[in-house]
Structures are given as C-alpha cells and as structure tokens.
C-alpha cells in the first residue's frame, strides 16, 4: 500500500493541523471523546463542579445582554459615512448581484443613518449622539466591528448569535461557559436566564439550550416577578419532610437506573431535583431586590 511521504517524516515535522486532519479525529472527535469521558465518569462525579481554566481569568462572572429589537448598530456604534451618502438612492448594481434575500427587490432604496457621530476618548471610538453618557467612558469599551452574518431573519439570526450556527442543536454561549468552567454555586444554577416580554426571543429556548451537550448545562430561566421558577414552591399539604422523603425515593430509583445504563440524562435529572430542592430556600432571597444596598441598585 502506498503511503504519503509525510508518513515517513520525523515526528517533530508533523504539524498539529496535519495531525488533527490526517489522523481522522479532528476537533469534533476530540470534543466527542471528552463528552464520552463525561458519560463514562462515575455517577458520583458532579458535572457542574468548578473546573480550573487553562489561564487565570480576570473575570469571575459573565453577564451577556442580548437586546433583541434594540436600535440599529448603524445608529449607535457602527458609523457608515458611505451609507449616509447613498441615503434614499438605489444601491449600486454590484452590491446586490447574485444576492437573494427576503424583503429586498431591485427597487429597494438604501437608508442612511439619521444621527451624527463623533470620536470620543483617546481611542477615538465613534459613537452616536444618542449615547452622550456612554461616550464619556469610550476608552473602557471594546467595540467589535469585524463581525458578519448571513442570517437576516429574526429567529435564525438570534440562534446564530447565541450558538454560532443558524441550525438548531448547537450549545449556547452560556452552556459552553458552564461546561468549561463549572459553577461555584451548589444551591443555584450556574447559568441563569432572564427574558423580558410575554413571548421571549424568536429563537426560543435554543438561545440558552445545551445542544448536543448534556442538558445539565442548559440555562435555567428565572421569572422577573413572583416565584423565580414556576412550581418551585411546595403545593398545599406537602411539608418539607414529606418532600425530602419523596425526593430521596426518586433519587434511589434514578440511581439504580443510572448504574444500569449509564445515561447522563438520568444524572441530569438527579442533579435537577436536588438543585430545585435547595433553590426553594435560596432562590427567593436572591431575587429579593429589597435587600440590596442602595449603591448596588
């Protein structure tokens, strides 16, 4: 059998990229092997236990603000002087040649920005006149302008932003963070989601889902009023002792099945019940903003 010449090269000449490609594993297989290791881990291992990162991080928490339906970036951070010159005009033919998209036809005119921009701070960051207060801290901002997307409809674009793909089934940013770093909290979820409005984002739960990762890494949606999580409180007639006995019985049955088949989703169910039980005492206090000092609010 003929083999490529690099098979006979010294080991130190084999590049890492070649190794990942030619050895038939790739990054996806490496991640799969790691996930299989999670599945094969003893049932006593906590998948949410804190994990030491490769480098010492400066940040302790991640707060990701996704403001669907907010003002256009063209009116806030992304100054397009050429677009202003084309305001009200038909786009040049080469701009839309071969491009097919909903709501765009040959007679669609361009709309330029309606507000003035100016440079601020030592960095010279260009911000709109709509953001006078934010402009005072321009040097503390990191504004990324190199991002592009092919998704122009709401749901695919939102899922793309949250997961890196327009298709369903990929882990969200929060799920990857929880998977990689774990959580220091034993009584509260490591990944919490707040959603405003009655319908929520167009992309639905996929914006904070775990995708192909075990569901233990998906986000837990908190309500902004009343009980933080629906059905967290005990129903009438069920006291703490009765609930604890019930959960202990369910855990014993789930543990028997987990030991038999090793399904990580069973471990997720056990973890979810135990966390929900602890959250009954901790979640209401966390969501009670009346106890926060004035300098925080």
N, C-alpha and C positions, 0 to 999 in steps of 0.2 A: 504494500500500500504506500502510495506517495504521500509525503507529509510536507507542509510548508517549511521553508528554510529556517524560520524563526523558532521552530520546534527544537532545532539543534543548537541554538544560540545559548550562550551562558545565561544563567538565571538572572544575573543583575541587569541584563539588557532587556528583559521582558518588562514593558511599560505597564503601569497599573491599568490604564484604559484598555490595553490589549488583553490583559488578564481577565477583566470583567466581561469583555465581549466574547473572546475566543473560548473561554473555558465553559461557556454555556450557562453561566449563572446570572450575571448582571445584577444591577442594584435591586431590581424587583425580587429576585430569588434570595438575595441576602436578607431583605426585609421579611420575606416569607419564612426563611429559616428562623429568624428571630421570633416571628409570631408563633411558629410551631414550637419553639422553645418555651414560649409563654403557655401554650396549651399543654405542653408536656410537664410543666412545672408542678411540684406537689401542691395539693389543694390548699395547704396552709399558707402558701405564699400570697402576699397581698399585691395585686397588680397596680394598686394606687399608692404603694409605699414610695416615699421620696427617693428619687434617683439622683446620683451625683452627676452633674453635667460634665462635658469634656473640658470646659473652661469655666472659671469662676464668673458668674454673671453679675452685672451691675444692678439689674432689676430683680425684684422679688416677686412681682405680680405682673400680669398682662391685662390691661383694660382695652378692649377693642370696640370702638364706637363705629357702628355701621348705620349711617343715616340715610336710609332708602327714601328717595323722593326729595332730597335736600336740594339746595340751589346748585346750579351747574358749576363745575370747576372752572368753566370759562369766565364766570363772573366773580370768582373768588381768588384762586391761586394760579391759574394757568393763562397767562397773558398771551394772546394771539394777535399781534398787530396786523398781520397779513389778512386775518379773517375780518378785522374791522374795515379794511379797505374793500373787501368783497361784500360788505353788508348790502342786502337787497338785490344782489346780482346773481345770475345763473353761474354755477360752478364751471370751471374750465373743463372741456371735454375729457381730457386725460385723467381727471380726478375720479370720475365715475366709470371709466371704460372697463367693462368686464365685471363691474361690481353690482351685485344684486342684493337688495335689502328691502325690507318692508317699509312702506311709507315714503319711499324715495322714487321719484319719477323724473324724466328729463326736464320738467318744468319747475322742479323744486328749487327755490332760491335760498341762498345762504343767509344766515342770521348772525351778525356780528355782535360782540359784547356791547352792553349798554352802559357800563360803568367804567370810570377811569382807573388806571393802575399807576402805582408809583413804587419806587425802590425804597427799601427800609433796612436799617441796621448796617453793620459792617459787611454782611454777606450780600447786600444789595438785592435781597429777596423781593420779588414783585408781588404785591398784594393789592387787592381791590379796595376802593374807597368804602366798600361795605364792611370792611374789617378794620376800623381805626384802632380798636383796643388790641386786637391780636397783632397788629403791626408794631406795637411797642415792644414786643418780645420776639421779633422776627429772627434774631440770632439764636434763639432757643428752639427753633422749628427745624425739622428735617422734611422738606417737601420733595417728593419723588415725582419727577415729570417724565420718566422713561417708560412708564407702563403703557401697554397697548392691549387691545382686546378685539376679538371678532364677534363677541356677543353683544347684541343691541336690544334684544327683548329682555324684559324685566327679570323673569324667573331664571333663565339660563345665565344672565349676567350676574345675578346675585349668587348663584351657586358657584359660578366661576371664581368670583371674588373670595368666597369662603373656603373653597376646596381646591382651587386650581384647575378645575375641569368643569365643562358645561353639563356633563352627564351625571346622573345620579350614581351613588355608590362609592364616592371618594370621601376619605376622612376630612373633617373640617379643621380649620386652623387651631381651634381650641382643643379638639380631640388629639391632634398631633402633639400639642404642647403638654397635655396631661399624660399622654403615652410616654413622652420622652423624659419628663421631669417628675412625674408623680405629683402627690399632694401632701402637704404637711398637716392638713386638717383631717381628723378622723371622724368628726361629727358633722361636717358639711361637705357638699360636693366640691370637687376640685375644679369644676368647670360649670359656672352658673350663667344663665342667660336671662336677660330682661328684654321683653318685647313690648313696645307700645302699640296702641291701636287694637281694634277688635279682630282684625284678620291676620295680623302679623306679616312678615315678609312674603313676597311672591314665591320665593324658593322653598318656603315651608321649613320643616324640621331639618331638611338637608343642610341648612346653613350652620347647624350645630351638631349634626349627626356624626357617628363614628365610622360610617362607611364599612370598609372591609376589616377594620379593627374590631376587637371585641366591644360589645355595647357598653361595657363598664366605662369606656372613655367618652361617651357621648355627653353633651351638655344637659343640665337639669334646668328646666325653665321655671323661674320664680315669678309669681304674680306680684303686681305692684300695690295691691290692696287686699285686705282680709288675710286669710291663711296664705303663707308664702307658696305652699304647694297644696293643690287640691287633695282632699281625703287624707291629709296628714294627721289630723286630729282624730281621736277615738270617737266612734259613734256612741250615742247614749246607751248605757247599760254595760259598756266594756271598760273595765278599770285597767290600771297599769299591770297588775299581777296576771290577770287573765290574758291580756295581750302578750305579755312576756312568755307565758306558757305556750300560747298558740304559735308564736314565732319560733320558740325552741323546738316544737314538734315539727314544724315545716322545715326548719334547718336540718334536723336529723334525717328526714326523708330525702331532702335535696342532696345532702352529703352522701347518702347511700348511693343515689343515682350517679352523682359526680364521680365517686370512687369506681363505679362500674363502667361508665362510658367515657369519662374524662372530657365532657363537653364544657368548654369555657363559658358558654352562656348560662349554664347552671351555676357556676361560680359567680357570675354577674348577678344572677337573681338572689343568691345568698347575700352578697355584698349589698345589694339594693335594699333588701328587707332590714338588714342590720343598720344601715345608714339612716333609713327612714325612721327607725325606732329612736335613734339618737337625735335625729333632727327635730323630733317632737319637743324636745327641751331647748335646743339651741337655736333653731331657725326663727322662732318668734322674737327672741331677743336681738338677733342680728338684724331683722327687718324693722325693729322699733326705732325709728329715727328720732323720737322724742328724747332718747337717752344720749344722743350725740351732742358734744360740746358745740358752742356757737362758732368757734373758729373753724370747725370742720364743715359745718353747714354754710 
